[in-house]
Amino acid sequence: MKDNPMRIPVPDHIMEIDPYVPGKPIEELEREYGIRDSVKLASNENPMGASPLALAAIGEALGGLHRYPDGGCFTLRAALADHLGVDGEGIVLGNGSDEIIGMLATVLLVPGDRVVMPAPSFLMYDIMARGAGALVDAVPLDESLGIDLEEMARRVDDRTRIVFLCNPNNPTGSFYAHAAFEQFMQRIPDTVVVVVDEAYFEFVRDSRYQTAARLCLRYPNLVVLRTFSKAYGLAGLRVGYGVMHPEMTAVINRIRQPFNASVPAQAGAVAALGDTVFLQRSIAVVHEGIDALFAALDRMGIRYFPTQANFFLVDVGLPAAEVFEAMLKKGVIVRSMASYGYPHYIRINAGLPAENERFLQALGEVLA
Ligand SMILES: *Cc1c(COP(=O)(O)O)cnc(C)c1O
């Protein structure tokens, strides 16, 4: 047992996992540094808040909190099926899409299995796979920081059970075209589950992009993940979902906690899905924010990477952890990419115009 002070035998594959470090919460920064009016651009949240219709629905749902939620999420699954044009039997709700990643690892992996994923990408794939005792094969991104689908397919062997893809990819904002994905699926054995995480689907502007969700009936080994945490502005509510073949939902439902989507989560998500006005406004604010930030960084001579998401990487040319600390002191929370293998990059998401200005001002001062 590695560095385990307890007498309780915890498996090595658990002790070898480093806990996920989330973006620093605003309250924590303000408590530690004694500052106010800070700005958080570190967790790709919606700077507009949440849909007022969702908040009203959550308020109304509070009267039903003494009852267990509908374990089958009937209304929300029907709304999602309608929204996506897929079969409601092929939808599983999660306490955030993080939980779906965990459930997939639980039902598909036994110790010694292999999982293929891009690197860097979303860390929960690695954590959940290793938590199930699997061996992770991390495939580096290509030179333009895109997922190397060719190489990912090549790495699949007869012990591979899951391939994770993230499109657009977090933390790079890069994407792959639908045509390339269809070719990729042709090359993957139907015994290997391909998980496509589309957490940032709503922000994509490139017409070569397309969701993989409509392929789930054709490929029983395909799972597509979505979330209400980003474009829908409901990160604190914890609701995400997976779209998949109904045979796969039946497998996941064997271990899913029956009440994993709370009463307010189900009500809020249904209302959020119906509030297209708020969603479109949120997407427009993000696009305007990204364009304004790119234009300003161009003027400042600071290098950044193109994105299809609501966040992007900035090459600050200095140790990212130091820039992160210096920005914190100015009340701006960004994400250091040092632990993702990019020692000189930070990641930020688009905020409101005033928040973007605060970021640019602080970055200019820190780099001066
Ligand atoms: C934010 C994010 C999620 C969403 O997680 P939730 O648990 O639904 O909040 C999933 N995947 C990626 C790549 C993300 O960046």
The ligand as a MOL file (V3000), in Angstrom:
LIG
                    3D

  0  0  0     0  0            999 V3000
M  V30 BEGIN CTAB
M  V30 COUNTS 15 15 0 0 0
M  V30 BEGIN ATOM
M  V30 1 C -17.4260 20.7080 -17.1060 0
M  V30 2 C -17.2580 19.4190 -17.7990 0
M  V30 3 C -18.1260 18.3710 -17.5860 0
M  V30 4 C -19.3710 18.6150 -16.7800 0
M  V30 5 O -19.4150 18.0280 -15.6380 0
M  V30 6 P -20.7550 18.0540 -14.7840 0
M  V30 7 O -20.4820 16.9300 -13.8690 0
M  V30 8 O -21.9050 17.7790 -15.7070 0
M  V30 9 O -20.8300 19.3870 -14.1440 0
M  V30 10 C -17.9820 17.1950 -18.2780 0
M  V30 11 N -16.9920 17.0700 -19.1670 0
M  V30 12 C -16.1520 18.0600 -19.4270 0
M  V30 13 C -15.1290 17.8950 -20.4680 0
M  V30 14 C -16.2540 19.2570 -18.7360 0
M  V30 15 O -15.3880 20.2350 -18.9880 0
M  V30 END ATOM
M  V30 BEGIN BOND
M  V30 1 1 1 2
M  V30 2 1 2 3
M  V30 3 2 2 14
M  V30 4 1 3 4
M  V30 5 2 3 10
M  V30 6 1 4 5
M  V30 7 1 5 6
M  V30 8 2 6 7
M  V30 9 1 6 8
M  V30 10 1 6 9
M  V30 11 1 10 11
M  V30 12 2 11 12
M  V30 13 1 12 13
M  V30 14 1 12 14
M  V30 15 1 14 15
M  V30 END BOND
M  V30 END CTAB
M  END
